[in-house]
């Protein structure tokens, strides 16, 4: 995941210089972690932790390909 590329953690397409695609943004809208990440008054570590949890939610939003489970 990078601000420069267009791949969302869920596997979808996002705009450059954004963290999540529109579908993921909609899925996490209104959650505590989304509000905490945008809260400039919160400590940096709290904002960072909230962003990491949002990325984890985005990764789990779409099921992985079946081939990902082949050993």
Secondary structure, 3 states (H helix, E strand, C coil): CCCCCCECCCCCECCCCCCCCHHHHHHHCCCHHHHHHHCCCCCHHHHHHHHHHHHHHHHHHCCCCHHHHCC
